[in-house]
Amino acid sequence: MASSTPLSKANTKFSLQLLKKLSEEDKTANIFFSPFSISSALAMVMLGAGGDTAKQISEVLCFAEAQPPNPAEVQQEMQTKSANQSQVQMRMQMRTQIQQSSRLPGYLRKCLKPQECQEEVHASFAQLLSELKKADAPYALSVANRLYGEKSYQFLEDFLARMKKFYSTDLESVDFKTKAEKARVNINSWVEKQTQGKIKDLLAKDVVDSLTRLVLVNAVYFKGNWNIQFKEEATVDAEFRTNKNDTKPVKMMCQKTKFPLTFIPDANCQILEMPYKGKDLSMLIFLPNEIEDDTNGLEKLEKELTYKKFVAWTSPDVMDETQTEVKLPRFKMEETYDMKNVLKRMGMVNVFDSTKSDFSGMSPANDLVLSKVVHKAFVEVNEEGTEAAAATAAVMEERALIVPSTFVADHPFLFFIRHNPTKSVLFAGRYCSPE
């Protein structure tokens, strides 16, 4: 049985945290993105980052995490302060330091050590990218990342060599200063080609201009057929409940066969695994039994879903092969995100601040700043399978319960597309409303 690697753990944690951040903006909106694509592309940026800039990237992407402080170390650091300061004042000062995103106390800095884990992170990405690009895979999956840098900047040869080594890509020099529109068109053309024409116009007009220095682009394309396909003649007209009171018409795909399925009492939801041909990839669907809140019925599930629960709930130990009648809407989604604002709220601040960014490992001038991170994702789920593209410790005892023999996705649900051999989440989404 495949087990989670440190990289897949980081990517899954990041995907769940990002899903929650995007959900905060609009609790009833459809969401679809590729956490793997975003993470791998930003890891490429981290390759040329240093100091707090690298640390913030590492933390937000969950490559490094702060451990609970050692009480003895905390006490020692406190004792180095003025003996005249009161205990209360000292605690308040320490709390303030912890809350500051750009300046952590010593014991936290020692726990993070992003520089020490960086090489391992990049090597892990290289290994994963190689695994995903298997020539004999029964699915189509292409992953492409690229950095576009203003041509007047000199980039370090060591950075370019390492980017080629780990991510099989080059940094492309473009003329943002005098030909920004031409650069934009070229970038969009590259993305469209990498995603088989599914992602068009990734960068809108005027997104880049003469002040743009560095643009990060990530593109992922996936097309896979279900291991057991739905029959088109079995698809029926149905109503999808967007909340307690409203419905919208959908085309509901139907089939009855054996699928891995479980029921999680604490979250009051079912989890269905639908494998793609070859079973290297699966779609995991988290479906609450009922709409219990005043929005889309997913608030409780989104709040409770952590990395540990995700792994425990989707483990083969609790997913039983069950004869199940599945009803799943045929759907298509295309979403665009300004990742700059989202990433800043998650703690990745320095990369976008010209006064704080440290890209000393990328350019000798060290005056670069990341201008834009735009992510656009597309998914289509139909009777044949899924086509998707993107540019940018619980103890389980449910086996003793009676697992429902029906899985009717006629109300909002979460879904994830996972690479099973590495347990890596490639795509994540929330389906709330038919378009």
Residue, then its C-alpha position, 0 to 999 in steps of 0.5 A: m500500500a502506498s504511503s504518504t511522503p513528506l512532500s505529499k503531506a505538505n501538498t495535502k495540508f496546503s490544499l486544505q488550507l487554501l481551500k478554506k481560505l478561498s471558501e472564506e471569500d464566498k461560502t457559496a461559490n464553486i471552487f476549483f484549483s490545483p494545489f500541486s501546480i501552485s505548490s510546485a511553481l512556488a517551490m521553484v520561486m523558493l529555489g532562488a529565495g533566501g532569508d525570511t522570504a524563503k521561510q515564508i514560502s516554506e511555511v505557507l506551502c507546509f514544507a516546514e512547520a513550527q514545532p511547539p517550543n521547548p519550555a526550557e529554551v523559552q525560559q532561557e530566552m526570557q532570562t536574557k531580557s532585562a531582569n527588571q521586566s515583569q513576568v507579565q510584560m515578558r509574556m506579552q512581548m513573547r506573544t507579540q513576537i509570535q504573532q509577527s509574521s516577519r519576525l519570529p522568536g529564536y526558538l521558532r526560527k530554529c524549529l523552521k530551518p527552511q534552508e536545510c529542508q529546501e534541497e530535499v523539497h526540490a529533489s522530492f518535486a523532481q521525483l514526483l514530476s517524473e512519477l506523474k509523467k509515466a509514458d505508459a500511463p492510461y491517462a493524459l497528464s502534463v505539468a509545466n511551470r515557468l518563470y518569466g523575468e524581465k530581460s534587463y535583469q541578470f539571473l545567476e547561472d547556479f539558479l538556472a542550472r538548479m531550476k533545470k535540474f529539479y523542474s526541467t524548465d528554463l527561465e524565459s527572459v522577456d521585455f516587460k519594459t517596452k513590450a509588455e503586451k507582446a510578452r503577455v500574449n506569448i505567455n498566454s499562448w504557452v499556457e494554452k498549448q500546455t493545457q490542450g487549449k483549455i486555459k485561454d487568456l490566463l493573463a488579462k489585458d494590463v495584468v503585466d506592464s512596464l513595471t513588471r519584473l517577474v511573472l510565475v506561470n504554472a499549468v497542469y492538464f489532466k484527462g482520465n476515463w473512469n475505471i467504470q464509465f457511466k452509460e449516457e443513456a442512464t443520465v437523467d434530468a434532476e434537481f440539484r439543491t444549492n441550499k435548503n430552499d433553492t434548486k437548479p436543474v442538472k444532468m445526473m449521471c447514474q450507475k450501480t457498481k462496486f466503489p470504495l465507500t465509507f460513512i464518517p459519523d462525526a462529520n455526518c458525511q459519505i466519502l466515495e472513491m471513483p478510480y480512473k482507468g488504471k487506478d493510479l488516480s481517483m476522484l474522492i468525493f466528500l458528501p454531507n448527508e444533509i444541508e445542515d447550515d444556512t449556506n451550502g451545507l459544507e461549512k461544518l465539513e470544511k471547518e473540521l477537515t484537517y490533514k490527519k482526518f483526510v488521511a484517516w477518512t480516505s484510508p483503504d482501512v475504512m473505505d469498503e468496496t460496496q455495491t453502490e448506486v451512484k448519482l453524480p452531476r455532469f459538470k464543468m467549472e472554470e475558475t480564476y484566482d489572484m493568488k497574490n492576495v490569497l497567499k499574502r493572507m496566508g503569510m507569504v508577504n515578502v515575495f510581493d514587497s520590493t522592500k523585503s523580498d530576498f531573491s539573492g539566490m536568483s539575481p546578483a542585483n537582488d532587487l526582484v519582486l514577484s509581481k503576479v501569481v494568477h491561477k486559472a483552473f478548468v475541470e469537466v466531469n462527464e460519463e467518460g471521466t474527467e478532463a481538468a487543467a490548471a494554470t498556476a490521528a483519528v481512530m476509525e471504527e466505521r467498518a462496524l456501521i452499515v454503509p449506505s448503498t446509495f450515494v446521491a450527490d444532489h447537493p454541494f460536495l467537496f472533491f479531490i483528484r489524487h495520485n494514489p501511488t504517491k498520495s498527492v492531491l493534484f486538484a481540489g474543488r467545491y461544487c456548490s451550484p450548476e452554472 
